[in-house]
Each structure stands twice: as C-alpha cells, then as structure tokens.
Amino acid sequence: MKACILAIGSEMLTPFRVDTNSLAITERLNAIGCDVRVKTVVGDDIDELARVLTVALDTTDLVICTGGLGPTEDDVTRDAAARVLGLPLDLHEAILERIRARFARRGLEMADINRRQAMVPRGATVLENALGTAPGLWLERGTTTLVLLPGPPREMTPMLEAVIRDRLAPRTGGRGLFRRVLKITGRTESAVDAVAQPVYGAWTKSTAPIPITTTILAVMGQIELHLTASASSRAEADVALDAAVGALVAALGAAVYSIDGRPLEAVVGDLLRRARWTVAAAESCTGGLLMSRLTAVPGSSAYVDRGLVCYSNQAKVDWLGVPQTIIDEHGAVSESVARAMAEGVRGRASTNVGIGITGIAGPDGGTAEKPVGTVAIAVVTDGGADVRTFAFIGNREQVNYQSTQAAMNMLRLMLLGR
Amino acid sequence: MKACILAIGSEMLTPFRVDTNSLAITERLNAIGCDVRVKTVVGDDIDELARVLTVALDTTDLVICTGGLGPTEDDVTRDAAARVLGLPLDLHEAILERIRARFARRGLEMADINRRQAMVPRGATVLENALGTAPGLWLERGTTTLVLLPGPPREMTPMLEAVIRDRLAPRTGGRGLFRRVLKITGRTESAVDAVAQPVYGAWTKSTAPIPITTTILAVMGQIELHLTASASSRAEADVALDAAVGALVAALGAAVYSIDGRPLEAVVGDLLRRARWTVAAAESCTGGLLMSRLTAVPGSSAYVDRGLVCYSNQAKVDWLGVPQTIIDEHGAVSESVARAMAEGVRGRASTNVGIGITGIAGPDGGTAEKPVGTVAIAVVTDGGADVRTFAFIGNREQVNYQSTQAAMNMLRLMLLGR
C-alpha cells in the first residue's frame, strides 16, 4: 500500500517549525507494510489544500492528513475534503453533543464556532478523539482511503494507533518494512559506495525472497548505510537483514563501527568498559568536544577519568608537562605536541589511554604549510601509540567534529586490535 | 511569487529524519517577498520525483529542490529534471575538470561515478558549489523557474544565498517578510509570555503601518520570541522591528541575552573580550560541554585559557586542590565543591574568572535529597562569587545543556553588573 502524509498548518511553512507528526505516522505505517512515498506540508488555505489533496488521492492508496480540524476559520481540512470528494457537509448531532458535554464537564459553555467541528462530509466514518474536541474522519473514494486526524501529537497518536489496529492492519497483506543502519567513519562516501554497491546491488532484485533497499548517506564525520527489508514479519526480516549486514561488514571491514544505531562514543565506551581501560584526554582545538561526547554516554564515569582543555600553550606546559622546546621546534600543531599532550595527560591521570588533539579549526590561524583543517591526533595506550595528521575540510564546527570522530575511531581500532 | 520547496532523499521518508533545509530556504525566500505555498519530501525514486516535480512546476512560479545531486545511483534529481523538462543530459567538461581538480587537491583520484555529477540538462545554467563536488542547476520552463541545489546545508546555504542575490531578488518587487529573534534564558515560557503579551498585543492590529506578528517558542535552555514584519523593504521593516525589539527589551530587561541571533556563548565571549577578562572552567557532570560551547566561537582563544573535566573525584583533588574533606562533608554535588572547583581552576590558571559545575545529569546517580537534575554552579571573579543550585528537568543531555546555559548566564549577568 502506497501512502502520502499531509501535514496541514501555515506555521509549518514558516522558517521556525517542521512537521514531526509524519515521523510517528511513518514508523507505524511501515510496520504494517505501508510505504510512505511522499510527505507534503500545506498551509491553512482551502484552495491549495484541495489541490494537494486531489493529487494525493489520485496517486496513492492511503492519504493521512494531520491538522486543520480545529474550530476556527483557519481550520479548513473538513471543507477541503468535502469539496474534493464532492460530498455535502452535514451537522453530526452526536459529535455536537459530545463536544458540548466536554465543555460542560469543565463548567464551560460550548462556543458557537465549535459547531464547525461537528460538520461531517456525508458518508464519513467518525474516529473518536478521547483527548480533544476534534473528531477524526475516515473517508473512501474507490480504492483510496483518506484519514483526517487532528494536529496535536497527544490527540493524533492514539487515534492513529486505533485506526491502524482496527482498520488498516487487517487490509494489508502483513508485509512490513524493517530497518538497519550501518555507520562508517574514516572513509569517503564514494569509497564506501564503491565497496558496498557490488554487495547490495543484488538485494534489490525483485526476485529476491526478501528484497532489501539500501540508501547511502553522508553526514558530518561519518557515512550511513540504511537497509530496509520488506518482509511479512520481523523475524523473517531479521534473517535477511542479519545476512545483509554480515555481507556489508565483511566487505567494509572495521570501518563499520555500528550496526545497531549506536553513536561512536557509545561503541568506544563499550570497548573501554570491556577492556577495563580508563581514558583521559588533552584537547586544544576541539575545546572539550571530545570529552563532552565521551561523557554524553550514561555510565561513562566508569571509564572517563578526566580531560584537559589547554587552549593556551602555557596550559600545555603547566598541566601536561609538554616541553616548551617541542612547541618551539615543531609548532603547537604538530604530531610531537599531540603525542606529548597524550602522554602528559595519561601520565598525570594514571589512565590506560591518553588522547591528545591539537589543530587549526579556523576560521583564522591557518598558514600555507598548516592550513585550516590541519589536526594532529595522538592516542597512547599501554600497548603503543598511534599518531596521525589529518587535513579536514569544513568550518570550525565541522573540523572539530571530524577531529573527535577521528580520535575516537583511532582508539576504537586500537581496542579492536588488542 | 509562489514557491514550492522539494526535499529529495529517501532518508527523509523514514521515521528518523525530517527535512530542515526548507527552514533556511523559507526564511530567505520570505525576505524577498516570495511565498512558500507547499513543501514536499520525496524519495530517491525517479518516477515519483518526476511526478512530484511535474505538479510543482505546473502550480507554482518557483521550485527549489535540495538533494539527489550526489555521485551515486541513488542521486536521480538531475535525471528527473531532464525527463520532466524533456531535455537531454550532456557531459559538462568544465564541471568534470573542477571535480577532478577538487579530488587532486586532496591527493585523490576522482572516482568514475563522480562523472554523473558533471551531467547537465541541456540549456541549464550551472550554479557553482565552492564547498562540494555537486554543482547546482538553474532551469526555466516558460515563466516557471526550477533550481536544483545539493542537500548538505553547508554547501546548499551559500549557493542559495548567491541565487537569491543575483537571480531571484532582482525579479521580485513586493513586500517581504523580515524577522528578528529575541533570546531569553532563566525564565519560563509562561513568565516570558505574561510580560511580553501586553507589549506585542497592539502590533498585530491590521491598522498598524507595518504589522508585526509574534511567536513564542520554548527550546532547550531558552525561550525565543520571533517577530515578523511585513514591509516593502528591509529599511522600512528595520524601523518597525527596532521599535518592537526596544519595547520588549524594556519590558523583559536583562533576561534578554540576544536580539541579533547570536548564541549565548558568543554574547558572553564579547563581554569577556570587552572586559579583557580571561576564563577557566572546571566541569564535572557537563563533561566539557561548557568549554566546547565557549570555544566554538571563532577567536575565543583570546579569553578562554583552559578547562578541566574532572569526572573522578581524584581529579578534583589532584588538579584543582578541592579538599577531600569538603567532598566528604558536603558531597561531590554541592555548592561548596562547585565553589572550590571554580576557585581552584581560577587560581591555577591565573584567570579573571573561574567556573565550577558539579551535578547529577542522570539517568542514574540521583537520590531523594539530590535527584537527577540537581546541579551546583559557581562563578568566581575578581569582584566576587555567584553560587547557585538548580533543579533542572529533562534527560542527561537536557540537564547538561541547561547547566552550561545557566553558568554562562550567571557570568553574563556578573559582567553586565561590573
């Protein structure tokens, strides 16, 4: 079943607010095998809404609308639906009574405008709203279904769940969409795709028993591979997805750091915990971002001991014992200083791991020899050291984020190779 | 001019990701008087995309697409546009050369799939992308314009700004929407609204020469007041908005920390720079988040000296000289320890300001007496000390963010009161 989700409300056409109802709707529709093909946001304008509704009804099997069912003149979803389906609006006495009773329970008299909420396109099924005055509506045109739900999530969500359970799930053949996300760092999107494409190319063939579609996504500091299996149960999907994930991990190797959605800081944290290792970090350009990511994980106090942000060179000398001569000879941004920072913080904190990061995040401070984006990272452990210089691309925030990603990935690979 | 925004990418049809590019695009289109009527999200499916594009081109004057310009087979925006407009795709040698050079600068060879990014529908104008391999495209069909931009915001935003400045703004002549954002911290949404509502109530009257609408928005750690003026020029809007902002600031006082969009860390940074003060911080629960926010501001090395994340009590004793007796007597989360941390880091770094934060971010570690969300913060300066205990509501991330917001706001108020 192909679905379209329409979010109705002019506030979602301003620069301040996005539609988020569609995420919850998508999750629930996907689980009963219903595929969301298009999502549209439209304002409180009956002509525009009627036009969008017409297209949606013509091109999908199911249209779920949220919003525009309130009592004010702005709320035109009922009217637009009636117009598009060519149905008259009738006053529904039972709804009117329910709204009146709702007001009465709070000691209030129903305002006259609330009568609008009792207007129903002829032949519609009313969907009860236990938590608000706006009932939902279920309408059909040929084989296409139109469901109108209120906008507030606390009213919408239980109504959606009831509609799916009682009306939509029994109609779908039971095939649902089930997902996995692989996260990869230290490789470019094209490099990942070059390796992964031959692997996932075969899965999309319609002859596969459980077809799996794959999307590749470059986000800051990492590449994500999203796998979606269409299967008649979670168990069936899991078999296919486990095999697919296994094949991709075999091809991509240790570059895959997560197959269960966990962020890199959680993966590294688990490896540290299992190794019973503790970590301390000395950060210059990243200014505490590495420590704040490591400590964002609940329970990280088990393996994070301390961190130092040494923005001034004096702090590197005072607190870490980095010899001034190394700074003078190699410059503050150098592998020698990164290593001395890592060793200094590790020695002073008596941890298993010390990390040192020094670089030029920009926008100023770059030179021809060491342009903005140059970052030296050292990870020193009981077993050895890994020291590298990176040339990251991006603004200050992006350079710093990639630096923390690289440092954690270096540590991850060392922990894996123990 | 009526516009439609299309966000292209199957990941935005999953339960995990919303389109946010459209917010920045809407803001900039509104400023040149261009009205966004519909926003649509569609997946990486050429048939679906071609269908949606056709409808958009038929019903609006301007269609802005983001995404689907990458090098992989998933990226079908170029092909869909060519199909809908009935244009052949030609290889554009200059683009190919630019992509090759971009890879060469990083010492890499261009992958063959990147050739796809040099395919251009015949007659299109190429929009240069200074920050990525995917160029944008400008196409026209009759009086309708189609603009294709890449999905990553850091590439998309400057390209959008160039298109608006050079190509779209000269075409529009009408009233634009102009906005201001006031940011407030340390007050609840209802407290802000109670003060602000009597002020802004009058502006929305349709008889006002420049009507201003106001939206109040509660976001993590702060309240925002969004003002929108409809005016025929920025200069005209600025006169009305300046007066409106002045009236709100007069009513709300020092709780307003920003009237120009700057985040709190930038506001505090400017105050520190003007005072020629330096700062050092000792963080426990916030794990480096305060330092990483302070150092996210370009040029912050002028006033940020160093920071210490002392997750272990031992680090508080070793590096800050917090007496073990104070920890034993008052507990690690106490105003006494926060103050000793602030004084310790200030003394050791010889800075003007020392900040200490210690708290329980959760999910574990709370007690009946000190539940999750209890955070003690001390700000110690040349002129005195401010020490407070907060009871924040929310998860680990929210407690930590609010803690850094509170610490910076305490410092801001002390700097203002100097």
Interface residues (C-beta under 8 A of the other chain):
Chain A: E11 M12 L13 T14 P15 F16 V18 D19 T20 S22 L23 A24 T26 E27 N30 V36 R37 V38 K39 T40 V41 V42 G43 D45 E48 R51 V52 V55 T59 R179 V181 E189 S190 A191 D193 A194 Q197 T213 T215 I216 L217 A218 H226 T228 E283 T286 G287 G288 L289 L290 M291 S292 L294 T295 A296 P298 G299 S300 S301 V304 D305 R306 G307 L308 V309 C310 Y311 S312 Q314 A315 D318 W319 R348 A349 G362 P363 D364 A391 I393 G394 N395 R396 E397 Q398 N400
Chain B: G9 S10 E11 M12 L13 T14 P15 F16 V18 D19 T20 S22 L23 A24 T26 E27 N30 V36 R37 V38 K39 T40 V41 V42 G43 D44 D45 E48 R51 V52 V55 T59 G70 P71 T72 E73 D74 R106 A111 I113 N114 L131 P152 R154 R179 T215 L217 H226 T228 E283 T286 G287 G288 L289 L290 M291 S292 L294 T295 A296 P298 G299 S300 S301 V304 D305 R306 G307 L308 V309 C310 Y311 S312 Q314 A315 D318 W319 R348 A349 G362 P363 D364 R396 E397 N400
